[in-house]
Amino acid sequence: MDRRHFISLSATGLLSLALTDELAALEAKTLNKEYSIVILGDTHYDTEPASVYHSNYNEKVEWLNRVQRAEFARNGEMWRERCPRMLKRASKLITPDTRMVFQMGDLIQGDCGKGEVHQKMLSDVMDSFKKELGNLPFVTVVGNHDIRGVDAKATYHKYMPKRMSEELGKTITKTTFSFTIGKDAYIVLDFNNPDDMEIEKLLKETKGARHTFVITHGPLFPFDGGSCRWFFHGGNTKEHTAARRHFRKLFAQRNVVCLCGHVHSTEFADWHGDGGRITQMTMNSVWSNEELGKYKVLYQGADQYGEKRKKQATLDNGSPVKDETPLFDEYRPGLKRYTYSPAAGSYKMHVSKHHINIDFYAGDSMDISETFILR
């Protein structure tokens, strides 16, 4: 074999190897992204003027009236221009592998003062979001605002299970329910009124799932804020404490991934304990000022968990913040990873056999602001 022929064959071999490596990398990338889900956190949908949805609002408690009317103004301003930009950005995250869109509760502001208006608010936002987001199945979980106001809870419980039935193509009768995507189980739970028997039933029915996701408005872990006990079974009673620890163990032994909202932050926690692991991603789409459209980490590391709350002197009603150090100390040793950012935006979750990650797009950013490796 002459030298020229050898060089020719070597070059061909190298090219073949390069192409093989490229195809292998492409195949691995494809395998690692079997399907995706576009996710919005709390949205507090509302509009201007406030009278459109709140003309019947009549809160008698002075401090609460003041706080809630300030929320109407906040929502109207952010839904005037910023949140439509964010929603448009979320729609561009949809790709051929996108199966659904999730929303983490507090879909609407509530506080309508009348059941008929509350249902119109729910219907308006569902129709609007679906139109903007490619008419994909749209799954939402009940938040505290979604049932807040006169006749609001009864209205939501009558309207939304029927709407979720249409979205998922299966009969949904409660605000706690489950569905599957391929081999993966998704359990949607109502943290406002936990249906413990139903949750136990759904866990048994989905036993053996490849991945188990828990979708809840309020987080599974105490959140780092003034009302830190507003989480799943977070009440300060023996009964709530026993239920919280019971389900924490059940969820950990299933190695669940929790997707939640409520606290208006982009927050990531990876906790190991009770014989397993719970990974929690808190998502936020309340873009209440332009600065929240930038991703900035304010707290990072297990030792920082609970530090934000220590800087808060009073609650909205003026009462002092209670020392809850023992509650945070119960979780801190199991935290392997923890980050907190107040940023708002949209999210895209990629799921495959061995990997789950979430790309966060702050505000209406065209570029990924952060990627969270959940599994």
N, C-alpha and C positions, 0 to 999 in steps of 0.2 A: 504494500500500500504506500503510495507516494505521500509526501507531506501535505500537498495541496488537498488531496482527497480526504486525508485524515482531518484536516482543519474543517473541511466542508461538513463531514459527518459529525464532528464535535459540535459545530455551531448548530446543526440541525437538532442534535441531542439536547443541547442547552436550551434551545427554543422550545423543544417539546416538553422539557422539564419545567420551564417557566410557565408554559401554558397549562400544564398539569397542576402546578402549584396555584395558579390563578383560579382555575376551575374549582380546585379543592377549597380555596378560601371563599369563593363565591358560594359553593355548596354549603360550607359551614355557616356562612352568614345567613343563608336562606333557612337552614335547619334551626338556627338560633332565633328565628323570627317567624314562627309558624303562623301567628296571627297577632293583630294589634287591636287596641281599644283606645279611642280618644276619650279623655276625661276632663270634666270641668269640676271645680270645687264648688263651694257656696257661690250662688249668683245673686241672691236677693233681688230678683227681677222686679222692676218698678218703672214708673214713668213720671213725666211732668205734664201738667201740674199734678200735685198730690191728690187733688180732688177726683181724679180719674178712678182711683181705687180706694181712696181713704175718706170720701165725703161723709161716710157713716161712722167713722172712728170717733170714739168718745171715752177715752181713758180718764178716769176720775182721779187717780193717784198722780199728784203734781210732778214728782221727779220722774216717774215712768212716762208720763205724757211728754215731758220735755225731751227725754232720751229718745223716745220713739219718733217724735216729729223731726228730730235731728237726723234720724235714720232715713226718714222719707226724703229729706232734702239731699242727704248723701247719695241715696240710690238714684234719685232723679237726675242728679248731676253726672254720676258715673255712667248711667245708661243713656245719657244724651249723646255721648260720642266715644268715650274710651272703651266701654264694654262691647258696643257693636264692633269696634276694631278688633278686640280680643276674640270675639265670636267668629268673625271673618277669618282670623288667623287659625283658629281651631278647625274650621272647615277645610283649610288647606292641608291639615295633617292627615286627612283621610286618604288612604291608599287602597289598592285592590285587596290587601290582606286585612283591612279593618272590618271587624265583625259587628261592633256596637259602639254606642256612645254612652258613657256613664256620667251621672251628675250626683254629687255627694250630699244632697239635701240642702235645706234652705233655698230651694228652687226659687221661691218667691219671698217677698217681705211679709205678707200676711197683714194683719191689723186692718182688715177691711170693714169690720163692724157689721157685716151682713153676709150670710151664707152664700147667697146668689152671686154677690160680687167676688167673694173668695173663689168660687168655682170658675168664674170668668177669668180671674187672674191666673189660675192654674191652666185653664184651657188655652188662654192667649199665649202663655209662655211655651207650653208644650208644642203648639202648632208652629210658633215662630222659630223655636230652636230646631225642630225637625226639618223645617223648610231650609234653614240655613246650613244644617249639618247633613245634607245629602239623603234625608229620609231614612237613615239607618235606624235599626231598633234602638230606642232611647230608654235607658233604665235609670230611674231616680229612686233615692231612698228618702224616707220621711225625716225631715228636720224639725226643730222646734218652731221655726217661723212658719213652716208649712201647715201647722195646726194651731196657729196663734190668732186669736180674735173670736168674735161672736160666731158661734156655729161652725167655726173653722175645722175643728177636729172631725166632727160628724161629716162635714162636706168632703174633706180629704179622704176619709175612710170609705166613703161611698163612691167617689169619683176615681181615685188613683188606682185601686186594684183592677177596676175594669179597664183603665187605660194601659196598665202594665200587661194585662191579658192580651190586649191587641198588639202591644209591642213585642211580646215574647212568643206569641202563638200558643199559649197554654193558659189554663185557667188559674188566675191569681185571685184569692179571696181575702187575703190579709196584707198587712204592711210588713210582715215577716214572711219571706218566701225564698225559694231557691230556683236556680236554673243551671244548665250546663252549657259549656262551649267545648265540644270535643270530649276529652277525658277530664276536663277541669270543672270543679264545682264552685258555684258562686252562691253564697248565703247572704241574703239581704235582711238585716235585722233592724227593728224599731227600738232605738235606744231610749226614746221618750217613755215607752211602756213596754219593757222587755217581756216577751212571751217565752218564758223559759222552757215550757213543755214543747213548744213548737221548735225552738232552737235545738233542743236535744233530739227531737224527731228528725229534723233536717240533717243533723250531723250523722245520725245513724243511716239515713237513706243515702247519703253521699259518701259513706265509708268506702275507701279504696280509690278515691279520686286521685288523679296524678298531682294536681295542685288544688288546695282549698283556699278560696278567697272569702273574706268576710267584708261585706260592704255595709258601713254604718255611718250615720251622720256624726254622732259623738264618738270620740276615740275609745279604744280599749284601754289605753293607759291614761293616768291622770295628766291633764294638760298643764303646761307651765303658764298659768295665768291666775287672775284673782279668783274666779269661780272654778277652781281646779277640780272640784268633785262633780262637775257636769260631764261625766263620761259614763261608759257602760257599767251599770250597777255601782256607781260611784258614791251613793249615799252613805252618810256616816252613821250607819246602824249595824247591829250584829248580823241582821238578815242580809243586808246589801253586801257587807264584807264577805260573808260566807258564800253568797252567790257569785260575787266578783272573783273570788279565788277559785271557786269550783269551775267556772267557765274559762278562767285564765289557764287552768290546767288542761281542760279539754281542748282549747284552742292551741295551746303549746304542743300538746301531744299529736295534734294534726299538722303542726308546723305551718299554721295559717299565715297568709299575707292579708293584712287589714288595710283596706282603702277607706279613708274617712275625710271629714271636713270639720266644720263647726267653729274652729278657733281662728279662722282667717289668717293662716300662715302656711308656708311650705315647709313641712317638718318631716324628718326621717328618723325612725328609731328601730333598732334591731336588738331585740331582747331575748336572752337565753335563760331558761329556767323551767321548773315544773316538768322536767324530763323532755323538753323540746325547745321550740323557738317560735316567737311571734315577731314578724317584721311589719312595721306600720308606716304607711305613707299618708300624711295629712296634706290635703290639697286645697287651694284657695283661688277663687276667681272674683273676689271682691276687690276690683281695681279702683279703690276709692280716692287715690291721688296718683299723679303721674310718677312719683318716686317709687311707688310699689311695682312699677313696670321694670324695675332693675333688680337682679338677683344679688342680694347681699346677705352673707351669713353673719348673724349676730352672736350665736352661741353654738359651740361645737365641742363634743366630747361628753362622756357620761358625767364628769364632775360638774358640768355646766347645767345639767338637768335640774330645774327648780330655781335656778338663779334669777331668771326673769321675774318670777313671782315675788321674790324678795324685795324687788325695787318698786312694787306697787303698794302704796300706802292704804288706799281705800277702794271700795267697790263703787259702782255707779250710783248706789243709793246713799253713799256717804259713810257707810259703816266700815270699820277697820278690817283689813285683811287678816284672817285667822292664820296662825302658824300651823302649817301642814307638813312640816319637815319629816315626821315619821312616815307619812304616806309616800313621799318621794324617796325616802331612804329604803323603802320596801322594794322599789323597782331599780334604783340606781346600780346596785351591784351586778344585775343581769344585763345591763346595757353594754353592748359591744360597740355600737355606733350610734351617734346622735348628732343631728344638725337642726338648727332653727333659723328660718328666714321669714320676714314678714311679706315677702314678694307674692304677687298675684299673677295669674296667667292661665295657660292651658297646658295639658299633659298628654303624652302618648305612651301607653304601656305596650311593651313587646313581650310575648309569652312563647316559650318553647319548652321542650322536654326538660332541659337542664337549667334554663336561664329565665329570669324575669327582670326586666329593667324598665324604668320610666324616664323618658326625656321630658324635661320641663322647659317651657318657653315663656319667659317672663313678659308680661304685658302682651304686646303683639309682635314680639321679636321674631324675625325670620330665622334666627340661628338658635340652636340649643343652648340654653343658659346653664343647665346642669343635667347630668345623667346620674340617676340613682340606681345602683346595682342592688336589687332586692334579693335575688337568688342567683 
